[in-house]
């Protein structure tokens, strides 16, 4: 099936079997490998992208469901000049990552969280990030990064 959508602000078209997951279309057909495959069961959140402005686990969505949609991956978060998105910068500043495998999905979820819950406190941040698993950290630096990113996004 031919699927046409916008990815990171650019028109994209992929020819995929109807059962192709969005994560595989992004990684294998568009070579956007920042979106990670962690579990293929929508448990870990490593594959999180934005579809029409909302965080979605791309391993739980068929590529054909993205027909006509606006998809943003971690590669599309930075500005055209390479300046990191405030949430990316906050993760770097606060050491909100270790191995980095979960980081793209965590950043995408954190941006969605801050857009929809701009005044979320620590407890709410922890609750709203529940669908993203990090196997390396104790989450403290991740939560701190979201708080710093939250402030930076609010002032941007």
N, C-alpha and C positions, 0 to 999 in steps of 0.2 A: 504494500500500500504506500502511496505517496502521501507524506505528511508534511505540511507547510506550516511554519510557525516562525516567530521572531525569537532569536536567542542572543542575549546580550546586546540588544539593539540592532541586530542585523537579520535580514531575511535568511531563513534556512529551509532546506527541503531535504528530506531523507526518504529513501525507498526501503521500507522494512516490512517483514512479515507482520500480520495483524497482532500477534502475541508478543511483540517486542516491547520490553519495558522502556520507559523514558530514560532511565539511567544508562541502559545499553545503547540507545540511540545517541545520547549525548557523548558517551565515552568512545564508542566504537565507530560511529558514523561521522560525528562532528569533531572527534579527537579532543573533547573537553574533559580531560582526565582529572581535573580538580574535584569533580563529583565522584566520591568513592563508593565502592560496593563493599559493604561491611557484613551484611547478614542476609540480604535478599528476602527478608521477612518483615520489613518495616519496624524492626525493634531498636536498631542502633542509631539511626538518624544520620549516618555518615553520607548518605546520598541526598540530603536535603537541598532543594533548589527552590526558587520562587516561581510560581506559575500565576500569572496575572496578579502579582504583588503579594501572594500568600505563600508561606512556607509549606512545601509538599515533599513527602518522601518519594523520590523518583523511582524507587524500586517497587512502589505500590501503585504506580500509574502507568498505563499503557501509553506508548508514544502517540498512538492515534487519538488519545484523549487530549493531547496537546494541540490538535489541529486548530490553527488560527490564534493560538495563545501567545502571550508574551512570557518567555522563559528567561530567567536570570540565574546564571551559575556563579560560583565563586570567582571565576575568571572575569565576570562582568561587574564585579563590585567596585573595583578600583576606577578612578577617573581615567580619562583618555591619556592624560600625561603620566600615568603610573602612580599618582598619589593614592595611597590606600584609603579605603572607606574608613570612617571614624571607628567602626567596630573592629576592623582588621588591625588598625593602629593600636586600639586598646588591648587586643589579645597579645600583640607583640610587646607593648609597654608593660603589661601586667603578668607576663609569662604565663598566659592562659593556655599553654600547650606544652606537651613534652614530645611525644613521637610525631604529632601533627596529623595522624590519620583521621581523627574525628574533627579536626579543626574547621575544615570547610563547611561541613554540615552544621557544626556548632555556631559558626559565625552567621550562616544563613538563618538559622533558627533564632539567634539572638537579635538580629536586625528585625525580623518579623515580630518578635516579642516586644521590642522597644517601640516599634511603630504602632502596635495595638495596645500596649500597656506602658505608656511613657512614664508613668510614676510608680512602676513596680518596685517593691522593696525586695530585700534579700530572700525572704521566704517565698514570695511569689515568683521571683526569678528561678529559684531552685525547682519549684513546682512546674513552671512552664517549660523548663529545659529537661523535664523528666524523660522525654522521648529521644534524648540524645545521650548516648553512652560514651564515656571516656574510660578507658581501661588503665590509663597511666597516672592520672592526677587524682587528688582528693577533692576536686571541684572548687576548692576555695579560690584559686587564682582565676578560674573560669568565671565564677560569680563576680569576682572583683572586676574582671575585664568587661563583663556585661554592664556593670554599674558605671564604669568609666566611659564605655562606649555610649551608654544611655545618655549621660550628661553631654558628651560631645555631639551626639546626634541632635539633642534638643537645642543646642546653641548654634548648630550649623544652619 
